[in-house]
Amino acid sequence: MSITVAVVAQGAMGAGTGAALVKGGARVVTSVEGRSSASAARAAEAGMEAVSDAALVEADLILSIVPPGEALAFAQRMAPHLKAASRKPVFADMNAVSPQTVALIAEVIAQTDAPFADGGIIGGPPKAGYEGPAFYCSGPAAEYVSVLSDHGLDIRIMDGPVGAASALKMSYAGITKGLTALSSMMMLAATRAGADRGLASEVAESQPDLTAWFQRQTPGMYAKAYRWVAEMREIADFVRDDPAAAKLFEAAAEFYERMAADHAGDQRESAALSAFLKEAKR
C-alpha cells in the first residue's frame, strides 16, 4: 500500500529520516517555508517533495522532527490546517522534549481532532550501513506509526501513555549528553590547571572504554551544541521534582550555550578538547 509521510524539518535527522522512508518506498513531503536554502537542498537531495504547510495535512502521517525549542510552535502552526482537514493525518511529535512539553503539544493537536503519538528518537540520523536510529512511540495513536517499519524505519511501540516515549528520550539523552557535558567540563578544567596530559594518560589507562566513548562523542558535540541547549532545559524540566538534578541540567544547558558560541567564534575551547582527546590516544 502506498503511503505519504510529511517530515518536518530538514536537519540531519529530518533529512536522513526522509531519505530512509523514500528508499523504503514511501512518498515523503516537507515544507521549506521559512527555511534556509541549505535546508531546501537537503530536502531535495533526500527525495523529499516541497509542499505548502496546508498541503502537509494531506499526508497519512506527520513526523515533527524539529529543534526542541520549536516543537510546540510547529504544532501551533499546523493546528489551523489540521482543524480544516476533512481527513486527519496522525501527528507524531518525535522531538527531544519533556513529558510536560509533549502534554502541551498533545493538547494543541487534540483540539484539531487529529490522532496524536508521542515519540522519541534515540541514535544518529539514518545512513547507509547503520541500522538505527530507534523511533520510540507511545500513546493511543502510536500503533498507527508502526506502519513505517515497513518503509525503512526502526519503530518501537511502547506500552505507555503520551509522555512515556518522551520520558525515555529525556532519560537517555540526560545520560549521554549529560556525560558529554560533564566530561568536557573536566577536560577543560584539567587543561586550564595544566593537568591535561596527566588526566588524559590516566583515563586512557584506567578507563579505556570511557576514553573510546569520549573519542566518538565529544568532537561531534561542537557543531551540535547550539541544538542541545534547549534539550538540556527540557531535561531540567523533566527532572524538576529533583532540584539538584534540575540545576545540573540547567548548568549543562549553559555549558552547551558557551560551546555553541565557541564553535561560532574562535573555537578555543573545542580546540582544547580536541587536543586532550589526541593526547589520550597516545
Secondary structure, DSSP 8 states (H G I E B T S, - for coil): ---EEEEE--SHHHHHHHHHHHHTT-EEEE--TT--HHHHHHHHHHT-EE--HHHHTTSSEEEE---GGGHHHHHHHHHHHHHH-SS--EEEE-SS--HHHHHHHHHHHHTTT--EEEEEEESS--BTTB---EEEEESTTHHHHGGGGGGT-EEEE-SS-TTHHHHHHHHHHHHHHHHHHHHHHHHHHHHHTT-HHHHHHHHHHH-HHHHHHHHHHHHHHHHHHHHHHHHHHHHHHHTTTSHHHHHHHHHHHHHHHHHHHHHHTT-HHHHHHHHHHHHHH-
